[in-house]
Amino acid sequence: MISYRRFILGLAFGIACASCSSPPPTPFEIVEATIAEIQQAIRSGRTTCRHVVQAHLDRIRAYDKPTGLNAITVINPKALERADEIDAALAQGQQPGPLFCAPLLVKDNFDTHDLPTTGGSIALKNSLPPDDAFMVRRIRQADAIIVAKTNMAEWAFSPRRTESSSFGITANAYALDRVPAGSSGGTASGVAASFGVAGLGSDTGNSIRGPSSHLALFGIRSTIGLTSRDGIIPLAFDRDIAGPMARTVEDGARIFNVVVGYDPNDPFTEEGVGEDDYLAFLQKDGLKGARIGVLRALVDTEDADPEVTALFNKAVEDMRAAGAEIVDPVEVEDFKNHVEDRGFCQRFRYDMYVYLQSLGDKAPIKDVMEVQQSGQHSEYVKGILEFFGRQALDVPPEKWDPPCLPYLENPKRKAFLDAVTSAMDQAQVEVLVYPTWTNPPAHLDKPRDEYKGDNSQLVAPATGMPAASVPMGYSYSNLPAGLQILARRYDEGTIFKIAYAYEQATRHRHPPKGFPEVSPKDTRVAQ
């Protein structure tokens, strides 16, 4: 991977040489562009990394605040400088990293040493962490460029909406009067509107897969233990997961390759069992002969919207047509009781205490309950904060009375995991499928009243199993819906295989209207 600071003189020479000997880059359309397409265009001389990054910055400034989308919190002021470094290094023949010049969006709960990390709270509005989160460090080392950070639900409390006291309310790029779900809604709407080629989100119960479903993206929640959560503001550390959100399964796999790995700062990753290359699982005929189980208990629910149900049933038939063997239904023993009693540990205050200590002496607060006392919060999180205020501040959950045990030692979670795995084994299926949401996105002004059908909360987080959402079409003509794919622990490769084959067979994704290419004359960025 490129090391740039060691050849500043060469950088200047490279830029000058490129401008003298090569024709100026031709316009490169970035709406729906993939990482591979961007990199190929740069290598071929059709464009430069600077032009690619500038184009994404132009889109943010042209559309984010003017449309009311409000997906972006802060823009990286050094993004163009980083792009120039990559262009100069490429001109000198340096070998770039696997994500070179991929303009990425990063959720506002990932530590970035050079950009504020607020977790959606105005109390941390100016908090600059001392270093990068593990995943942020990994993508930078792979030569990706963070162009901006994205809005989130305050403290990641809400799966319903993306509203923070630090940056306000984010809308759905496909329907500005609808929610993008929560809490990674800023990343979802930003990626959908091509403000970045892809992004990072986090998922405690819903927050990668739910927003991905509402914005026609691929988003994956990995097995607990495969990816590090170090440097990510926690909600419940024994359930939190972070990972990519992208417009294509391939781009999701490219980023996943980079962020997976052991991290001594995250003890859960000590047992992680990853693959060498998840791109190797991307097979167009990956559905041929695959045995797919339908978790019908999460399909035909009482409040399921008929249009979403119809999309799911069509998805099942499309998989069958692509060669899959469908087992419908697959029934999990005692499923209802497992769902209702998932062994969730309400450990937010303690986990935040540990995180705030990691900020050192510059931490704006020492206890998250300070925001409750000061009133520095949105009204919708008030009751949740009051609940967490009853917890002990600095007592680890495993020492509570009764103890709140880590996920693999938690008997309720273990029983749920065993029940789901046993059902899959008995049915001899590779994955289980169900709608990510059984309802379309709620209206922006009715996030609580219209909160229905959030299936992401129910199986994957409690069991520690991996799951992903992939677009399965649109209800009511333009409201995205997602197909969720659940696999056995550490079997992310199969998720990528099934998701990619389904994506290629159906090609459901299209960009949201209202965010066309930005031509130079329309640019609202100072050059």
Wavefront OBJ file of the C-alpha trace (Angstrom):
o trace
v 0.000 0.000 0.000
v 1.070 3.544 -0.681
v 3.234 5.518 1.748
v 2.917 9.113 0.648
v 4.589 11.395 3.114
v 8.031 10.175 2.074
v 7.907 11.672 -1.403
v 6.471 15.179 -1.231
v 8.864 16.424 -3.913
v 7.836 13.543 -6.120
v 4.197 14.411 -5.475
v 4.655 17.926 -6.800
v 6.575 16.609 -9.799
v 3.965 13.961 -10.482
v 1.096 16.458 -10.499
v 2.998 18.862 -12.722
v 4.037 16.078 -15.074
v 0.527 14.721 -15.321
v -0.884 18.146 -16.136
v 1.797 18.760 -18.824
v 1.905 15.433 -20.614
v -1.667 14.138 -20.363
v -4.927 15.558 -21.691
v -7.338 16.795 -19.027
v -9.629 14.062 -17.667
v -12.962 13.597 -19.359
v -16.125 13.871 -17.240
v -16.742 10.686 -15.272
v -20.274 9.914 -14.139
v -20.267 8.899 -10.500
v -23.964 8.214 -9.921
v -24.132 4.466 -9.164
v -20.422 4.067 -10.002
v -18.712 1.104 -8.355
v -15.282 0.901 -6.744
v -13.949 -1.171 -9.643
v -15.322 1.283 -12.219
v -13.738 4.238 -10.442
v -10.393 2.501 -10.166
v -10.421 1.353 -13.789
v -11.230 4.890 -14.970
v -8.324 6.293 -12.956
v -5.875 3.652 -14.167
v -6.906 4.207 -17.787
v -6.429 7.959 -17.546
v -10.104 8.764 -18.128
v -10.215 10.570 -14.800
v -8.149 11.267 -11.697
v -8.710 10.593 -8.036
v -9.012 14.351 -7.486
v -11.829 14.597 -10.029
v -13.640 11.620 -8.485
v -13.441 13.032 -4.970
v -14.330 16.543 -6.151
v -17.394 15.168 -7.896
v -18.613 13.522 -4.683
v -18.004 16.707 -2.697
v -19.926 18.642 -5.364
v -22.878 16.309 -4.964
v -22.914 16.673 -1.199
v -22.940 20.457 -1.390
v -25.433 20.543 -4.249
v -27.974 18.135 -2.773
v -27.578 17.295 0.909
v -28.786 20.436 2.663
v -30.653 22.008 -0.333
v -32.961 18.976 -0.669
v -33.437 18.474 3.065
v -31.830 15.026 2.891
v -29.371 15.980 5.653
v -27.344 12.779 5.506
v -23.949 14.442 6.047
v -22.587 15.803 9.327
v -19.099 17.013 8.394
v -17.061 17.031 5.179
v -13.434 15.980 5.321
v -11.431 19.162 4.539
v -8.402 17.064 3.567
v -10.203 14.748 1.143
v -8.819 16.492 -1.955
v -5.322 16.601 -0.485
v -5.533 12.855 0.028
v -6.757 12.415 -3.546
v -3.772 14.399 -4.847
v -1.439 12.146 -2.879
v -2.968 9.069 -4.503
v -2.758 10.576 -8.001
v 0.909 11.462 -7.482
v 1.767 8.033 -6.089
v 0.031 6.286 -8.988
v 1.954 8.485 -11.448
v 5.159 7.285 -9.813
v 4.185 3.646 -10.227
v 3.435 2.986 -6.574
v 1.197 -0.007 -5.810
v -2.094 1.230 -4.329
v -4.252 -0.427 -1.703
v -7.349 -2.450 -2.627
v -9.752 0.444 -1.936
v -7.673 3.177 -3.563
v -9.672 6.325 -4.227
v -12.935 4.799 -3.024
v -14.840 7.809 -1.601
v -16.460 6.455 1.556
v -18.971 7.775 4.075
v -18.491 6.936 7.748
v -21.204 6.945 10.403
v -20.845 9.513 13.173
v -20.150 6.913 15.859
v -16.834 5.749 14.330
v -13.817 7.438 15.897
v -11.898 9.590 13.416
v -8.880 11.415 14.793
v -9.311 14.279 12.313
v -13.108 14.691 12.279
v -15.601 15.075 15.150
v -17.330 11.937 16.434
v -20.581 12.809 18.210
v -22.613 9.604 18.307
v -25.580 11.804 17.462
v -25.267 13.800 20.692
v -24.737 17.533 20.894
v -22.778 16.877 24.086
v -19.990 15.431 21.897
v -20.388 17.960 19.071
v -16.720 18.961 19.166
v -15.224 15.671 20.349
v -12.054 14.711 18.456
v -10.969 11.186 19.435
v -7.253 10.558 19.942
v -7.108 7.940 17.176
v -9.139 6.125 14.527
v -11.510 3.231 15.058
v -10.096 -0.113 13.900
v -12.248 -0.180 10.761
v -11.462 3.444 9.926
v -7.758 2.721 10.220
v -8.166 -0.333 7.983
v -9.961 1.523 5.175
v -7.452 4.373 5.270
v -4.582 1.876 5.073
v -6.328 0.395 2.014
v -6.198 3.894 0.423
v -9.913 4.652 0.632
v -10.786 8.314 1.189
v -13.262 9.390 3.840
v -15.155 12.196 2.132
v -17.624 12.824 4.946
v -19.271 11.522 8.082
v -22.962 10.775 8.292
v -25.854 11.481 10.601
v -27.320 8.856 12.921
v -30.016 8.303 15.497
v -28.941 9.834 18.797
v -26.741 7.353 20.694
v -28.024 4.794 18.126
v -31.152 4.481 20.271
v -33.724 4.398 17.462
v -34.330 1.835 14.709
v -37.264 3.982 13.583
v -35.618 7.257 12.618
v -32.284 8.971 12.079
v -32.456 12.063 14.267
v -29.648 13.498 16.355
v -29.330 16.460 18.674
v -25.992 17.212 17.018
v -27.130 17.397 13.362
v -30.908 17.047 13.071
v -33.145 14.764 10.994
v -32.167 12.693 7.950
v -34.716 11.881 5.255
v -35.016 8.947 2.862
v -33.382 9.655 -0.509
v -36.180 7.789 -2.343
v -38.959 9.732 -0.636
v -37.985 12.826 1.307
v -41.142 12.573 3.404
v -40.118 9.104 4.646
v -37.584 7.833 7.174
v -34.388 5.998 6.239
v -34.857 3.909 9.404
v -32.195 4.100 12.108
v -29.626 4.366 13.291
v -27.326 4.308 10.214
v -29.781 6.297 8.098
v -27.250 8.969 7.189
v -24.895 6.440 5.652
v -27.795 4.742 3.861
v -29.278 7.879 2.306
v -25.836 9.286 1.513
v -24.708 6.140 -0.306
v -28.056 5.830 -2.115
v -27.697 9.421 -3.376
v -24.090 8.735 -4.497
v -22.478 11.084 -1.981
v -19.978 8.249 -1.511
v -19.407 5.015 -3.377
v -20.203 3.098 -0.162
v -20.066 3.595 3.590
v -19.703 2.186 7.068
v -22.558 1.672 9.499
v -23.110 -0.077 12.801
v -25.812 -2.527 13.824
v -26.921 -3.392 17.358
v -30.330 -4.680 16.324
v -31.282 -3.222 12.954
v -29.048 -0.331 12.110
v -27.148 -1.626 9.058
v -29.753 -3.934 7.562
v -32.837 -1.801 8.254
v -31.555 1.383 6.587
v -30.047 -0.708 3.777
v -33.492 -2.172 3.138
v -35.128 1.278 3.122
v -32.511 2.630 0.665
v -32.072 -0.319 -1.740
v -28.564 -1.172 -0.540
v -26.600 -4.244 0.398
v -25.693 -4.168 4.077
v -24.197 -6.925 6.188
v -24.108 -7.610 9.915
v -21.290 -10.117 10.432
v -20.905 -12.859 13.014
v -20.092 -11.487 16.446
v -16.362 -12.088 16.715
v -15.427 -11.647 13.042
v -15.045 -7.849 13.009
v -13.732 -5.356 15.546
v -15.870 -2.736 17.274
v -12.916 -0.873 18.791
v -13.332 2.885 18.529
v -17.071 2.790 17.809
v -19.379 4.528 20.271
v -21.284 1.602 21.802
v -24.933 0.917 22.443
v -24.551 -2.641 23.759
v -21.021 -3.936 23.285
v -22.035 -7.588 23.414
v -24.379 -7.070 20.425
v -22.798 -4.199 18.478
v -21.433 -4.941 15.006
v -20.084 -2.635 12.291
v -19.668 -3.129 8.580
v -20.197 -1.979 4.999
v -23.280 -0.555 3.322
v -23.017 -0.418 -0.470
v -24.990 -0.140 -3.671
v -23.663 -3.494 -4.885
v -22.812 -6.782 -3.217
v -19.400 -6.667 -4.892
v -18.504 -3.342 -3.272
v -19.719 -4.697 0.046
v -17.360 -7.650 -0.348
v -14.432 -5.394 -1.292
v -14.838 -3.386 1.901
v -15.567 -6.484 3.979
v -12.226 -7.967 2.891
v -10.486 -4.943 4.382
v -12.346 -4.551 7.686
v -12.449 -8.212 8.768
v -9.677 -9.294 11.081
v -8.312 -9.840 14.559
v -7.960 -6.791 16.791
v -6.306 -7.123 20.228
v -8.466 -4.208 21.399
v -11.643 -6.236 20.811
v -11.539 -9.522 22.779
v -14.479 -10.951 20.823
v -12.269 -11.184 17.708
v -9.920 -13.690 19.352
v -12.088 -16.549 18.051
v -12.878 -14.976 14.668
v -12.715 -17.307 11.656
v -12.688 -15.375 8.401
v -12.088 -16.130 4.729
v -9.078 -15.038 2.700
v -11.170 -13.343 0.017
v -14.935 -12.832 0.071
v -14.880 -11.755 -3.578
v -14.228 -15.413 -4.412
v -17.818 -16.204 -3.349
v -19.385 -13.876 -5.929
v -20.782 -16.351 -8.434
v -23.580 -15.440 -10.823
v -24.856 -19.020 -10.672
v -24.526 -19.155 -6.885
v -28.215 -19.962 -6.481
v -28.015 -23.063 -8.637
v -28.500 -26.039 -6.343
v -28.511 -23.877 -3.213
v -31.024 -24.916 -0.562
v -32.856 -21.845 0.735
v -35.125 -21.985 3.764
v -38.030 -19.581 4.213
v -38.557 -18.406 7.785
v -42.260 -18.009 7.176
v -42.874 -16.939 10.804
v -41.337 -13.564 9.858
v -43.250 -13.230 6.587
v -46.967 -13.705 7.100
v -47.235 -11.580 10.206
v -50.422 -9.845 11.287
v -49.230 -6.356 10.376
v -47.290 -7.245 7.215
v -47.970 -4.937 4.289
v -49.366 -6.957 1.353
v -47.172 -5.197 -1.211
v -44.005 -6.040 0.720
v -45.182 -9.622 1.203
v -45.797 -9.876 -2.542
v -42.252 -8.636 -3.208
v -40.866 -11.283 -0.877
v -42.874 -14.094 -2.441
v -41.657 -12.945 -5.867
v -38.079 -12.983 -4.527
v -38.533 -16.598 -3.455
v -39.809 -17.508 -6.928
v -36.915 -15.628 -8.546
v -34.461 -17.664 -6.471
v -36.244 -20.846 -7.473
v -36.056 -19.798 -11.126
v -32.309 -19.228 -10.704
v -31.892 -22.847 -9.621
v -32.372 -22.742 -5.866
v -34.181 -25.471 -3.968
v -36.728 -23.778 -1.719
v -37.721 -25.248 1.639
v -40.852 -23.443 2.774
v -41.413 -23.201 5.650
v -38.511 -23.853 7.972
v -39.789 -23.849 11.528
v -37.638 -23.046 14.563
v -38.693 -24.857 17.714
v -40.175 -22.539 20.347
v -39.450 -19.600 18.031
v -41.971 -17.190 19.550
v -40.597 -17.618 23.062
v -37.015 -17.226 21.869
v -37.914 -13.971 20.109
v -39.753 -12.595 23.120
v -36.935 -13.416 25.557
v -33.690 -12.779 23.669
v -31.427 -12.172 26.652
v -30.745 -8.507 25.868
v -28.408 -6.787 28.327
v -29.185 -3.129 29.050
v -25.537 -2.156 29.459
v -25.329 1.190 27.636
v -24.240 3.331 30.583
v -21.326 1.062 31.477
v -20.200 0.651 27.857
v -20.297 4.429 27.392
v -18.255 4.836 30.572
v -15.553 2.626 29.046
v -15.707 4.494 25.717
v -15.481 7.934 27.319
v -12.421 6.813 29.244
v -10.794 5.959 25.909
v -11.039 9.631 24.917
v -8.661 10.561 27.739
v -8.575 13.948 29.423
v -10.281 15.617 26.447
v -13.522 13.676 26.907
v -16.343 16.264 26.961
v -18.216 14.214 29.582
v -17.299 11.367 31.942
v -20.748 9.767 32.281
v -23.420 9.672 29.583
v -26.011 10.552 32.245
v -24.549 14.063 32.293
v -26.498 14.743 29.095
v -29.734 13.828 30.845
v -28.978 16.212 33.688
v -27.978 19.035 31.324
v -30.864 18.518 28.890
v -28.457 18.131 25.957
v -30.563 15.609 24.103
v -33.515 15.220 21.756
v -36.902 14.800 23.365
v -37.408 11.308 21.932
v -34.424 9.867 23.849
v -35.357 11.332 27.228
v -37.161 8.272 28.556
v -34.441 5.918 27.331
v -31.775 7.937 29.116
v -33.842 7.899 32.299
v -34.009 4.114 32.099
v -30.257 3.724 31.654
v -29.670 6.158 34.498
v -30.778 3.459 36.929
v -27.737 1.320 36.037
v -24.418 1.264 37.853
v -21.791 3.432 36.203
v -18.576 1.450 36.519
v -19.624 -2.109 37.377
v -19.081 -4.593 34.519
v -22.354 -6.300 33.487
v -21.009 -9.776 34.280
v -20.735 -8.641 37.913
v -24.306 -7.399 38.169
v -26.816 -9.210 40.359
v -28.044 -11.141 38.451
v -25.107 -11.037 36.018
v -25.518 -9.981 32.412
v -23.333 -12.560 30.691
v -21.483 -12.159 27.364
v -23.398 -13.440 24.364
v -21.807 -16.887 24.050
v -22.127 -17.478 27.790
v -25.679 -16.148 27.933
v -27.967 -19.203 28.245
v -30.937 -17.552 26.517
v -28.861 -16.501 23.542
v -27.162 -19.881 23.365
v -30.540 -21.646 23.368
v -31.815 -19.376 20.569
v -28.662 -19.955 18.495
v -28.930 -23.713 18.979
v -32.612 -23.723 18.006
v -32.061 -21.793 14.767
v -28.968 -23.786 13.798
v -30.762 -27.059 14.532
v -33.718 -26.043 12.361
v -31.350 -25.215 9.487
v -29.528 -28.507 9.926
v -32.733 -30.529 9.952
v -34.010 -28.787 6.829
v -30.543 -29.046 5.243
v -30.577 -25.426 4.139
v -27.639 -23.073 3.654
v -29.479 -19.904 4.660
v -32.833 -18.652 5.895
v -34.608 -15.767 4.143
v -37.328 -13.331 5.177
v -38.224 -9.657 4.561
v -35.869 -7.225 6.269
v -38.966 -5.114 6.971
v -42.521 -6.303 6.337
v -43.643 -2.686 5.914
v -42.518 0.262 3.800
v -40.584 3.173 5.348
v -42.644 5.234 7.788
v -43.510 8.859 7.129
v -40.947 11.255 8.526
v -43.466 12.820 10.897
v -44.828 9.444 12.086
v -41.764 7.345 12.954
v -43.357 5.812 16.038
v -46.939 5.393 14.833
v -45.875 3.681 11.600
v -43.033 1.606 13.045
v -43.990 -1.893 11.919
v -42.306 -5.011 10.637
v -38.693 -4.555 11.749
v -37.485 -8.158 11.421
v -33.793 -7.342 11.819
v -34.104 -7.096 15.598
v -35.421 -10.611 16.051
v -32.837 -13.282 15.170
v -29.323 -12.217 14.144
v -28.348 -9.958 17.080
v -29.470 -12.332 19.801
v -27.979 -15.450 18.224
v -24.758 -13.813 17.009
v -25.435 -15.164 13.499
v -24.569 -13.141 10.380
v -27.264 -11.601 8.202
v -27.452 -9.244 5.263
v -30.095 -7.287 3.391
v -30.156 -7.050 -0.401
v -32.690 -5.113 -2.535
v -35.784 -7.095 -3.527
v -37.790 -4.359 -5.263
v -40.042 -1.410 -4.451
v -43.457 -1.206 -2.867
v -45.851 1.565 -3.852
v -43.688 2.231 -6.945
v -40.649 3.821 -5.239
v -40.247 2.623 -1.636
v -37.364 0.126 -1.370
v -37.710 -3.248 0.317
v -34.995 -5.698 1.326
v -34.543 -9.459 1.364
v -32.734 -10.615 4.499
v -30.370 -13.595 4.329
v -29.345 -15.327 7.577
v -26.499 -17.870 7.728
v -24.685 -20.003 10.271
v -21.958 -18.394 12.347
v -18.859 -17.474 10.335
v -20.556 -18.421 7.074
v -20.514 -14.925 5.573
v -19.135 -16.425 2.354
v -22.461 -18.144 1.726
v -24.324 -14.887 2.371
v -22.194 -13.150 -0.260
v -22.765 -16.030 -2.681
v -26.547 -16.044 -2.327
v -26.896 -12.242 -2.206
v -24.727 -11.721 -5.276
v -26.474 -14.379 -7.353
v -29.877 -12.947 -6.390
v -28.735 -9.392 -7.128
v -27.403 -10.381 -10.546
v -30.544 -12.336 -11.395
v -32.938 -9.516 -10.488
v -31.060 -6.191 -10.776
v -33.618 -4.408 -8.614
v -31.544 -1.413 -7.585
v -31.954 1.927 -9.333
v -30.888 5.375 -8.090
v -33.369 7.654 -6.339
v -34.899 10.437 -8.427
v -33.913 14.007 -7.646
v -30.158 13.423 -7.409
v -28.863 13.502 -11.011
v -25.263 14.042 -12.065
v -23.859 17.428 -11.082
v -22.186 19.145 -14.022
v -19.305 21.577 -13.397
v -21.493 24.591 -14.092
v -23.915 23.446 -11.377
v -21.179 22.950 -8.808
v -21.640 24.772 -5.523
v -18.115 24.029 -4.367
v -15.294 26.545 -4.390
v -12.657 25.159 -6.736
l 1 2 3 4 5 6 7 8 9 10 11 12 13 14 15 16 17 18 19 20 21 22 23 24 25 26 27 28 29 30 31 32 33 34 35 36 37 38 39 40 41 42 43 44 45 46 47 48 49 50 51 52 53 54 55 56 57 58 59 60 61 62 63 64 65 66 67 68 69 70 71 72 73 74 75 76 77 78 79 80 81 82 83 84 85 86 87 88 89 90 91 92 93 94 95 96 97 98 99 100 101 102 103 104 105 106 107 108 109 110 111 112 113 114 115 116 117 118 119 120 121 122 123 124 125 126 127 128 129 130 131 132 133 134 135 136 137 138 139 140 141 142 143 144 145 146 147 148 149 150 151 152 153 154 155 156 157 158 159 160 161 162 163 164 165 166 167 168 169 170 171 172 173 174 175 176 177 178 179 180 181 182 183 184 185 186 187 188 189 190 191 192 193 194 195 196 197 198 199 200 201 202 203 204 205 206 207 208 209 210 211 212 213 214 215 216 217 218 219 220 221 222 223 224 225 226 227 228 229 230 231 232 233 234 235 236 237 238 239 240 241 242 243 244 245 246 247 248 249 250 251 252 253 254 255 256 257 258 259 260 261 262 263 264 265 266 267 268 269 270 271 272 273 274 275 276 277 278 279 280 281 282 283 284 285 286 287 288 289 290 291 292 293 294 295 296 297 298 299 300 301 302 303 304 305 306 307 308 309 310 311 312 313 314 315 316 317 318 319 320 321 322 323 324 325 326 327 328 329 330 331 332 333 334 335 336 337 338 339 340 341 342 343 344 345 346 347 348 349 350 351 352 353 354 355 356 357 358 359 360 361 362 363 364 365 366 367 368 369 370 371 372 373 374 375 376 377 378 379 380 381 382 383 384 385 386 387 388 389 390 391 392 393 394 395 396 397 398 399 400 401 402 403 404 405 406 407 408 409 410 411 412 413 414 415 416 417 418 419 420 421 422 423 424 425 426 427 428 429 430 431 432 433 434 435 436 437 438 439 440 441 442 443 444 445 446 447 448 449 450 451 452 453 454 455 456 457 458 459 460 461 462 463 464 465 466 467 468 469 470 471 472 473 474 475 476 477 478 479 480 481 482 483 484 485 486 487 488 489 490 491 492 493 494 495 496 497 498 499 500 501 502 503 504 505 506 507 508 509 510 511 512 513 514 515 516 517 518 519 520 521 522 523 524 525 526 527
